[in-house]
Amino acid sequence: MSDKVERRRDGIVIKEENSSVKMEVEVNEVKTEGDYKESPVYIYHDWCKKCGICAEFCPTGTLGLKPDGAPYVKAPEKCTHCELCDRLCPDFAITGAKR
């Protein structure tokens, strides 16, 4: 790699003479696929701060965490609708209530 390119965890910085610094940024955030009618748990990603509490305390392993820390429904068939994720989320960003 040349001295004009610097790789970082959050992207690539391209430095060239007589030009401004440019940066390519890789976006890792992934939304949950599907909608709340098909999944036993619905995640409001705009509210979520990716703390991981919901996935850590899920008693059945229904929830998992993506590389960027965002929760997702890993195993929907395991959900027992205990609503623990709903009660523990500090941002009210997840609901596991039965329909």
C-alpha positions in Angstrom: 0.0 0.0 0.0 1.4 3.4 -0.9 1.8 6.3 1.5 -1.0 8.1 -0.3 -3.6 5.6 1.1 -4.3 4.9 4.7 -6.6 2.1 5.8 -8.6 2.5 9.0 -11.3 0.5 10.6 -13.9 3.0 9.6 -12.8 3.5 6.0 -10.0 4.4 3.7 -8.3 7.8 3.6 -6.9 8.8 0.2 -4.2 11.5 0.3 -2.9 13.0 -2.8 -0.9 16.1 -3.6 -2.9 19.1 -4.7 -6.2 17.6 -3.5 -8.3 17.5 -0.4 -8.4 14.4 1.8 -11.1 12.0 0.6 -12.5 9.2 2.6 -14.5 6.1 1.5 -16.6 4.9 4.4 -18.0 1.4 4.7 -21.5 1.3 6.2 -22.1 -1.8 8.3 -25.5 -1.1 9.7 -28.0 -3.6 8.5 -31.7 -3.4 9.2 -33.9 -6.4 10.1 -35.5 -8.0 7.1 -39.2 -8.5 7.1 -41.8 -6.7 9.1 -43.3 -7.0 12.6 -46.2 -9.2 11.3 -43.8 -12.0 10.3 -41.3 -11.8 13.1 -42.0 -12.5 16.8 -39.8 -9.5 17.8 -39.8 -6.1 16.1 -36.7 -3.9 16.4 -37.0 -0.1 15.9 -33.4 0.5 14.5 -33.8 4.2 14.5 -34.2 4.2 18.3 -31.6 1.4 19.0 -28.2 2.5 20.4 -26.8 -1.0 20.0 -26.1 -1.7 23.6 -26.7 -5.5 23.3 -28.8 -5.9 26.4 -31.7 -7.5 24.5 -29.5 -10.2 22.9 -27.4 -10.8 26.1 -30.5 -11.5 28.3 -32.7 -13.3 25.7 -33.3 -16.6 27.5 -34.0 -18.7 24.4 -31.3 -17.2 22.1 -33.8 -15.7 19.7 -31.8 -12.5 19.3 -28.3 -12.1 18.0 -25.9 -9.2 17.4 -24.6 -8.2 14.0 -20.9 -7.1 13.6 -21.9 -3.4 14.0 -23.7 -4.3 17.3 -27.2 -4.1 16.0 -29.6 -6.7 17.3 -31.4 -9.1 14.9 -33.9 -12.0 15.1 -31.5 -15.0 14.8 -34.0 -17.8 15.6 -37.6 -16.6 15.4 -38.9 -20.1 16.1 -37.3 -20.1 19.6 -39.2 -17.0 20.8 -41.5 -17.6 23.7 -42.8 -14.0 23.9 -41.4 -13.6 27.4 -41.0 -9.9 26.6 -37.8 -9.7 28.5 -36.1 -7.8 25.6 -39.0 -5.3 25.7 -38.7 -4.7 29.5 -34.9 -4.4 29.6 -34.4 -2.1 26.5 -33.4 1.3 27.8 -34.5 2.9 24.5 -37.8 1.2 24.0 -36.4 0.1 20.7 -37.7 -3.5 20.7 -40.9 -5.3 21.3 -41.5 -9.0 21.8 -45.2 -8.9 22.6 -47.6 -11.4 21.2 -50.0 -10.1 18.6 
